[in-house]
Amino acid sequence: MSNLVTTPRPHLASSERSDQPDPAHQRHGDDSNPAALEISSEPAKTVTHARRSARWTKLVSRLPWVVASTVVLGFVAVVLWRIYAPSPDVWTDDAYVSVHYATIAPRVPGQVTLVRVDDNDRVKAGQVLAELDDRDFRAAQASIANIEAQLDVQQAQIAANQAQVDQAQAALVFAQQQAARYEYLEKTRADTVQNAQQYTSQLHQQQAALASAQATLKLAQRQVEALRAQRKSAVASLGQAEAQRDQAKLNLSYTKILAPVDGMIAQRSVQVGNYVSVGGALMAVVPLSEVYVEANYREVQLGHVQAGQRARIHVDAYNIDLDGKVVDVPAASGTTFATLEPDNATGNFTKIVQRLPIKIVLTPNQPIARLLRVGLSVEATIQIP
């Protein structure tokens, strides 16, 4: 075995041997010494506590982001639920406050001498809004006295004509009686000569009187016809004079322009000194107590909408809610009465869902309704039972 080479193991120094602890001895020493065990576990606790503190700090730092994310997700969920959740009620934000207002215009032409109101003033029905120069109309008014005097003259003339007619009729009756009397006398014969001569003389006189009475009768008849024609003309003149008098009074009253209804003044365009013509707009009176909501719903939303149904109105400007009632489904869509009505017969037809303006009147006894102004945007919800 001379070919086997043995490598000698190096001998460790005594100091190196003394530094290497015996594992068995170390385990035996740790188990037998509690103080040493506590000292050896202290670093592990410190590390664990540090790790927990770091995780908690990290969680606290992320808390605002978690809360914000939760709020955003919740808001999105509410919006999506509001939009897509099934509900029998119909809602639209294409709705506005409307009213039928009165446009103030003069009924006679003239120059404006006084304007008593301004924009946003509240007025009562019958209140004077403006006045026109009434001098021309007062000149016409002055002629009323002359017309009334002419009326008195015409009435007196009619009475005189009537008296003449009565007198002529009486004369006609008397002439007829005289003629009959004279005719009878002509046929009568007296017993004595004196009587005969007397009656003969009277007969000749009565015959002459008869001829005169007959001529007077014919003249009276002709006068009666003329007087009747004059009376008809006088009655016609009387009616014309009365019409002129009444029109003059009306024109004078029209120089004071009055408010037709209670409301608020808007769109005042008149100023003192302006010359205005008949029908020209001066201002508008808006009756705020009569406002209503015009809600434009899509036609596919109106399957169950009927007159009398309750509605909820949300006013964007004041963030308030009001109660209302549906008047009825209108007779036509909004495009039917548009200035430029669409013509679908041109060959390039495109089907578009139409909108119908639903009129919603406000329920009475709502004090906050006084805040509404014409043109405000609102949201309308019709509650389908």
VENURBEL-V131265 format. One record per helix or strand of 2 or more residues. SS is the DSSP state (hx for helix, st for strand). FROM is the first residue (numbers start at 1). TO is the last residue. If there is no record, write none. Layout:
SS_FROM_TO ; SS_FROM_TO
This chain:
hx_14_19 ; hx_23_32 ; hx_34_84 ; st_90_98 ; st_102_105 ; st_110_115 ; st_122_123 ; st_128_132 ; hx_135_187 ; hx_193_253 ; st_256_258 ; st_263_266 ; st_275_276 ; st_281_286 ; hx_288_290 ; st_292_298 ; hx_299_301 ; st_310_315 ; st_320_328 ; hx_334_337 ; hx_344_346 ; st_355_362 ; hx_367_371 ; st_377_382
